[in-house]
Amino acid sequence: DLRLRSGEIYALDIPGEGLVIKRVNRDLENQRLELGADNPLHKSLSLPLDNPGLTSIGKAAWVIQEL
């Protein structure tokens, strides 16, 4: 599933960052895409909602460890 839905975890290709796994939250009021990290050691990102460089690789379906 490539459509970004709030609360779900996705693999994303972000220019300057590379491939990341982030929890997506769509902030429609501020036209931002908030990409959160479940691990506090990793930073969260905030991008414009219409970010043309962002590529969704797919929704995470299974993980091998507890998040």
Number of C-alpha atoms within 10 A of each C-alpha: 11 12 10 18 14 14 13 13 22 23 18 22 17 16 11 7 8 9 14 15 18 24 21 22 18 19 14 9 6 9 12 17 20 19 23 19 18 14 10 8 7 10 11 14 13 14 14 14 15 10 11 9 10 15 14 17 16 16 19 14 9 7 7 5 5 4 7
